[in-house]
Amino acid sequence: MRFEISRRARRQIDKIQAWWTDNRPEARSLFLDELSGAERLLRGTPEAGIVYAAHATGDVRRVLLRRADYHLYYRYQASRDELVVLMVWGAAREHGPRL
C-alpha cells in the first residue's frame, strides 16, 4: 500500500512535536511513538479508523492517538491501494477540522 503524509499534516506533525519536546520533557517521544503506532495499525488495517466525513474522493476516517490526545485524519482508497494522512487535530478541541 502507498502511505503518504500530506504537506499540511507534515507541518502539523512538526509543530506538535516541537511543542511536545519543549513542554513534555519527560515524554518527548510520546507523540511520535503514537504516530508510529498509528501508521503500523493503518498499514495493516487501513479501514480501522471511524468514518468522520464523506468526501467526493472517499471517506475521511480518523484514529485517536490516545495518550497524546490527537486525532489523525486520513483517506484510504482501496481501489488505488493508497492511504493519505490529511491532518492531525487536537482531540480536546470542541469541534473537528474543516476538511
C-alpha positions, 0 to 999 in steps of 0.5 A: 500500500502507498502511505503518504503524509500530506504537506499540511499534516507534515507541518502539523506533525512538526509543530506538535512535536516541537511543542511536545519536546519543549513542554513534555520533557519527560515524554518527548517521544510520546507523540511520535511513538503514537504516530508510529503506532498509528501508521503500523495499525493503518498499514495493516488495517487501513479501514480501522479508523471511524468514518468522520466525513464523506468526501467526493474522493472517499471517506475521511476516517480518523484514529485517536492517538490516545495518550497524546490526545490527537486525532489523525485524519486520513483517506484510504482508497482501496481501489488505488491501494493508497492511504493519505494522512490529511491532518492531525487535530487536537482531540480536546478541541470542541469541534473537528477540522474543516476538511 
